């Protein structure tokens, strides 16, 4: 593996899986309650099919954006942890160099 590349965390995969499950769970109630013919799991005409496809597209976009947000937050936390460790190492090295010089 190249330096700088990381394996996706289990938390990230779990978050994407959870978001996908939620979006799939929402699809049938939307079709049943909000698209004509109401209270039926069928698509009546082209207009209804287009509205349903638009709903699926927006749903996929939102799931992708939330997954990207989680991934970015994890990368930021990882970068912050590395920066803090590096800063502590520099301070320790500077302190020991000052003690050695005197």
N, C-alpha and C positions, 0 to 999 in steps of 0.2 A: 504494500500500500504506500502511496506517495505521501510525503510530509504535507500536512495541511488538510488532508482529506480525512474525514471521520466517518465512522459507520453510524447510520441513523440509530438513535436511541430507541429503546423499547417503549418509552413514554410517548415519543413522537408517533410511532406506529400504532400504539394503542389509541392515541387521540384521533388519528385519521380514521381508524376503524370505527370508533365510537361515533364520529361525525357522519360517516357513511351509513351506519345503522340508523341513526336518527333521521337522516334525510330519506332513506328508503321507507321508514315507518310512517313518514308524513305523506308520502305519495298517494297511498290508497285513500286515506280520509279526504284529501283534497279532491281526488277524482270523484269520490262518493258524495261529498257534501256541497262542493263549490262549483262544479262544472255540470252543465246541463247534459243529459237529463238528470235531474237531482235524484238522489237516493238510488242510484244504479251505478254499477261498475262498468259502464260502457261509454264509448266516445261516439257522439251522435253525428257530428259533421266536421268539416275541415276547420272551421273557426275554433271549435272546441279542441281539436287536435293541436292546432297552433298555440292556443293558450296553454295547453298542458305541456307542450314542448318548451314554451317560454318559461314556464314554472320550473321545469327540470333544469334548463340552462342556468337560470338565476340561482337555483339551489346548488348546482355544481360549482358555480362561481363563488358563492359564499363559503361553501365547504373548503374550496381551494384556498381562499383568502385566510380563513381561520387556521387551516393547517400551516400555511406560510407564516402566519403570525406566531404560532407555537414554535416552529422551526427557528425563526429569527430570534425569539426570546431565549431559546436554548443556546443558540450560537453566541448571543450577547453575554449570557451568564458564563459560558465557557471562556470567552475572551476576557471577561472581567476577572475571572479566577486566575487565568494565566498571567494577566498584567499585574495583579496584586502579588502573586508569588514571585514574579520577576523583580518587582519593585522592592519587596522584602529582601530578596537575595542581593540586590545592589546595595541596599542600606547595610546589610550585614557585612558585605565585602568592604564597603567604605569604612565601617566602624573598626573592623579588624586591621585594615591598612593603616588607619590613624593610630591605633594602639600599638602597632608594630613600629611605626615611625618614631614614636616618642620614647 
